[in-house]
Amino acid sequence: MQSTEFKDRFNKMLLNLEAAYNIIKCYHLNEDKQIMLSDGDKPQKCRFCEKEFPDVTFKKISHAISHMVGNRVLKSDYECDTCNQIFSTYETEYSSYMNLYHTMFMVHGKGGIPKYKLSHKENSKIEIENDNTIKINIQEGEEPLIVWEEINKANNTIEIKGKRTYTPQNVLKALVKMALTIMPKNELQHLSNTKNWLMGHSCKGYILPVCLRFYRSPLPFTSVMILKKKII
Ligand SMILES: [Zn+2]
């Protein structure tokens, strides 16, 4: 896709969103300046389990948005070490879910653009070269990573195989945790059910819908936003 065409489509999507939603929080993660989100609680209080120091500790650096999507700068001081540990397992599942997308859309994680593999043990992989070309490496004797049969050749397509190593609900929890972390404090009062569900308590009622949209061009940097539906 041409970059101008992509930009037009992206801007159109933003305009459509703005017609129905207000942007109540927005961070563009394209600068080196560190941002520490704080609720200003003294003693320090965890936004998620609501426990305070010293009942819980805050030694670990809590990324507000996963570093898997290129966040080096946006952190918070209101996620305790216990919750951080729980959320890191959700992030691992989110990473498994997004693996192919993160490779193909060149999302720079902690160790650069991740390679796509069926499992850690396999050598067959899809990776992005320095000149942004896609390299597919197939090791003989391993489970096929791609399917390229006559019908694919005729249609000019390739099928990439995958294995589900994640629990969908935990992938959603990783995303919801990121949203709750950058949520303005005054909005949290409306989200106690969501927070209970995130923390593993049973929760009746509304299930959050998820909408994913993929663009076939890599974005230059990560932006995150909280949108609130306009009352019309
Ligand atoms: Zn906590």
Residues whose N, C-alpha, C, O or C-beta is under 5 A from the ligand:
A	BS01	ZN	C46 F48 C49 E50 C80 C83
